[in-house]
Amino acid sequence: MKLVVRVKLLPTPVQAAALEATLHACNEAATWAAQVAFEENALRPLALRKHTYAEIRVRWGLGAQAAQHAIKKTCDAYTTLKANLRAGRYGRPGTKRHARASGKPVVFRPRAAQPYDDRMLSWQHEQQTVSIWTTAGRLKGVAFTGQAGQLEVLAGHRRGESDLVFQGGKWFLIATCEIAEAALNSHPAGFLGVDLGIVNIAATSDGERHCGRQINRKRESDRKLRSKLQKKNTKSGRRRAKKYAGREARRNKDINHKISKRIVAEAERTGRGIALETLTGIRERARLRKPQRVTIHSWPFAQLGAFIAYKAKRAGAPVVYVDPAYTSQECSQCHHTPRGNRPAQAVFVCRVCGFVEHADRNASHNIRQRGWMVWVCGAQSTAPELTLIA
């Protein structure tokens, strides 16, 4: 299983200047190569290399490996663009948006990430330093730091390339690690149903609800602050909005990590699997009032599901996905499913058998039951191949 570990670099001012100059040179070269690829229709590495390799080496002073990576990065960008065009993410063919995306060369930001292989980057884990290639020469003794668990995974399981990233005024290295998967529990004692919702981010069939008033109040405060800054429409307002957006995203990610860790730990402790809702297309399917639409769009539920999936894969706990239709309206006891079973957001009262339960817990019971049926039918989940640890 592939995981991605992000560590923070601690360069001196001189080292930071060399790293920034390297990113600028590599991305300028990649932008020029993208223009050549567009004009010559050379979208594969071998074909593009014939047109650009020698020029990149001479014009920008890149080493052999750096030039190869700049060319490959360009080809990968066009591959991604083609996939997005086919998937309709830029609208239908013939529309202005589709024409803008397909009718001009790819352009790289001056500080876009640059891949490094083992010839350009070496790790000294005991000293917590790296030796990294730059256009000003090889920098030795560049310090890095990270959480103890991250550094342990990095030292024992790093494989392949690492990306140099400049984000928020800080330098990072993002390394790919290959970790052996735990043996899958092929005979689970049952399933832990997880209902993802608006008021409670996650509610399990064991009765545990993950959210709390404090988180909801903070989410509402963030929403009001975003709206206030957007209405100002000034340079300082946009700068502050960007700053707070990054802070909010990091906090949400931390909460999702904590929620997923508790859910997976409980499933592993009790020898059960995890049943999740299939959330693909939830924004198109959901018919919500305007305040609820704002709330559901402001939380990264897909990220939470991905965190649960890859943590479960490491723990050997099976994960299944079920159809979320009517899980909040169906009675988990008699399976009667009228809309009137939900007299209030948090209350479930079955009109046939009289069963009363918290609405989110009742939904999680239905998800648990559907998960068991999916497992019996032989369907198993696939966890994401690449997930950030942060």
N, C-alpha and C positions, 0 to 999 in steps of 0.2 A: 504494500500500500504506500502511495506517495503522499508525503506531507511537506509543507513548506514552512521553514523556520526563518523568521525575520530577526536579525540582530542589528543593533545600533552601532555605527562607527563613531569613533571619537577622534577625528583628525585634528591636527594642529592647523592654524590658519594657513600656513604654507602648503600643507598637504591638501586642505580643503580647496585651495585655489587650483592646485594641479588636478584634482578630481573634477572640478567644475569645467576646467578647460578641456579635459578629456571628453566629458559628456557633450559639450558644445561641438567639438570636432567630429565625434562619432555620429551625432545626429545631423550635422550639416552634410556629412558624407552620405548618410542614409537618405536624406531628402533629395540630394542630387541623384543618387542611384535610383530612387523612386521615379524621378522625372525621366531618366533614361529608360527605365523599365516600361513606363507608360508610352513613351514615344516609339520604342522598338518592339513593344509587346513581348518583352523578355521577362516573364514572370516566374521563371524557375531559377534556382541558384546557379546551376551550371551555365545556362544561357546568359544570365545577367553578369556573371563573373567575367565572361569574355569581353563584355563592353566596359566594365567599370573597375575591375580589380587594380590594374596598373595605375590608373588615374587616381584612385583613392589613396594608394600607397604614396604617390609622389605629392599630390596636391594637399593632402591633410596630414601627411606624416604618420599615418597609422601603421602599426605593426601588422604582420601577416595574419595573425589570428583575429585582431580587431577588425581588419578589413573584411575578412570572411564573415564575421558576425554581423557587421553592418549590412552586408549584402543579404545574408539570410534573414535578418530582421525585416528588411524591405520586402522580400518575397513572402514572409509570414504575414505582413500587414496586408498585402494584396489578397492573400488566401482568405484572411478573415473578412476583408471587404466583400469578396465574392460570396462568401457564405451568408453574410448579412443581407446582401442584395437578393440572394435566392430565397432567404427566409422572409423577405418582405419588411425588414426593419427600416428600410428607407422608402417605404411606399411602393406602389405599383410601377412597373415600367411605363415610361412616358410622362410621369409626374415630374414637377420641378425638383422636388427633393431627391428623387431617384436620379435625375439627370445631373444634379450638382454633385452627388456622391460618386457617380460612375464616370463623369466627364472631365475629371481633373486628376493630376497625380496626388499620391499620398504625401502628406507633409508631417514631419516629426517635430515635436516640441524641442526647444534647445536643451531642456533638462529631462528628456524622456529616458527611461531606464535602458541600461546597456548590459547585455549578457557577457559573462566572463566564464571561461573554462579553466581547467587546472593548469594550463600553460601560462595563463595570465594572472592567476590568483592562487595563492597558497595560504593555508591556515596553520597557525601555531596555537593549538588549543590550550596548552599548558600556560603559555604567556598571555593568552587572549589577545593576540595580534594577528594581522594579516600582512602579506606582501602582495601588492597589487600593481599591475601595469598602468602607466599613464603616458600621455604624450610628452611629459617632461622627464620620463625615465621611470624606473621601478621604485615605488615607495615601499620601504620596509618598516616594520614596527608600527603600523597603524592599528591603534587599539580598538577593540570592540567590546560590547557588553550586551547582556540579555538575562532573562530569568534562568535560574539554575536548571530547571527542567528542559528549557529550550537548548541550553548549551550542552546538556548531556545528550540529547537527541542529535544535535549537530555533530558532536564529536564521534558518535558511534555509528551514525547512519547516513551521513551526507554522501550523495551520489550526483554526478552530472554537473550542470552549469549553475552559476549563481548570478543574480542580477544586481547591479549597482543602481540604487534609487536615491533621488534627492526629493524629499517631501517635507513640507512645512518647515523649511530652513534646517533640516537635519538629514544626515546621511545614513543609509541603511544598506545592508546586504541581505538579499532574499535567497536562501539556499534550499535546494530540493533534497529531500531525504527519503530513503527507501526503507520502510519498516515492515518487518514480517507480521502478517496478520495472525491474530489469535484464532485458535480452533473454534469454528462455529458451533454453537450449542444447537445441535440438530434435534434435540428432544426437549423443547422448552416446557416449563411447568404451566405456562399460560402466557398471556400478553398484558402488558401495561398500556392501556389506552391513553393517548395524549390528545386533548382538544385544544386547538389554538384559537384564541378569540380576541375580542376588542378590550373588554374590561380586564379580564385575566389573560395575560399573554399565553400561559399554558396551564391547563388543569388536567390532572391525572386521575385515572380510575381508582387510585388509592385515596383520593380525597384531598390531595395536595394541590394548592393553587399558587402559581408563581406570578406575582405582580405586586400588589400592595398599593395603598393610597399614595405613598410617597413617590413612587415611580410614575403613577398616573398624573399627579400634580406637576411633576417635572416635565412630563411630556406636553401637558397643556401649556406650561410656561414657555417651553421651547417653541411651540406652535405660535403663540402670541408674539414672541420676540421676532420670529421669522417674518410674520406678517407686518409688524411694525417697521422692520428694516427694509422690507421690499417696497413699502409705501413711500419711504423717504427717497429712494431711487437716486442716491448720491454716491460718490466714489467711496467715501468713508463708510457709508451704510452697506455697500456691497462688500467691502473689505471685512467689516465686522460680521456680516451674514456668512461669508465664507469661513471665517474663523470659528464661529459658533456651530456651523454645520459639521465641521470636522470634529469638534468636541462632542457633539451629540452622537455622531456616528461611532466614535470610539467608546462612549458610554454604553450605547445600545449593544455594541459588539461584546463588551465585557459582561453585560447582563445575560446575553444569549449564551455565552460560554458557561456562566455559572448555572443557568437553568438546565442546559443540556448535560452538564456534568452531573448534576443531582439526579436527573431522570435516568441516565445511563447507569449510574452507580446503584440506584435502587433496582433496576432491572437485572443487573449483574448479581447483586446480592441475593435476590430471590430466585434466580435461575429462570427468568422469564424473558420473552422478547418484547419488542416495542412496536405498537401500532400507531401509525401517523396518518393524517389526512393527506390526500393528494391535492395540493394547492395550485397546481398548474392552471392558469387562467382564472384564478379566484377574483381578480379585479374586474374581469369582464362578466363573470357570472353573478357576483354579489349585487343585490339590489338593496342599497342602504340609503338612509337619509344623509344629508350633506355633512353634519358633524361626524357621523360614523364613518363616512368615506374618508374624511381627513384623518381620522384616527387609524383606520386600518392601513392607509397608505404610508403612515409615518413610522411603521415598525417593520424591520426586515425579517418577516416570517420565513422566507426561503433560506435566509442565512441560519436561522435557528434550526430548521429542518436538516440543513447540511451538517451543522455541528453535531446534532444528535446522531446522524447517520455515520459520520466518520468515527466518532467516539465509540459508538456501538460496535463498529467493525473492529476497532482495536481491542474491545472487551470481549468479542466473540458472541455478542448478543444479536440475534436475528432481528431485522427490521422489515416490516411489511407496510404497504400503503393501501389505504381503503378509499372507497368513494365517499366523499363527505356529504352527499345529498341527504338532507332531512335528518342528519344525526342530532340536531338540536330540537327537532320536533317529535322524533320517534320515542315512544316509551320503551325504556330498556327492560321492562318486565313483561308487558303484554304485546309490545311492538305496534300499538295503535299510533297512527301518525296524522292527527289533524293539527292545523295551525293553532287552534285554541288551547293546545297543551301548554303554551307559553304565555300566561297572563301578564308576565313581567319579564324584564331582561334576565334576572337572576333566579327566577322561580319556574319550576316545572311541576305541573299538576296534570296527571293523566285523567281525561274525562271518562274513561271506560273503567279502569281498575282502581282509580283513586291514588295511585302511587305519587308521592311527593318527594322531590329531591332538588338540590341546587341544579340549575339548568346546565351549567358547564360540566358538572360531575356526571349527570345523566348522559350527556353527549359523549363523554369519555368512556362510559360503560358500553355505549353502542359501538364506538370505535374499537374497543377491546374485543367485543364479540365478533365484529366483522373481520378484525385482524386474525382471529383464530380460524375463521372460515377460509380466509385467503391462504393461511398457512397450510391448512388441511388439504386445500386444492393444489398445493405444490408451488405456489408463487413465492419467491423470495426477493429481497430488495437488492439493489446495487448502490453502494455508498459512493460519493464523489471521489474521483481519483486524485484530485488536487485540492487541498484545503489549507488555509492559513492558520498558523498558530500564533496568537498575539494576545 
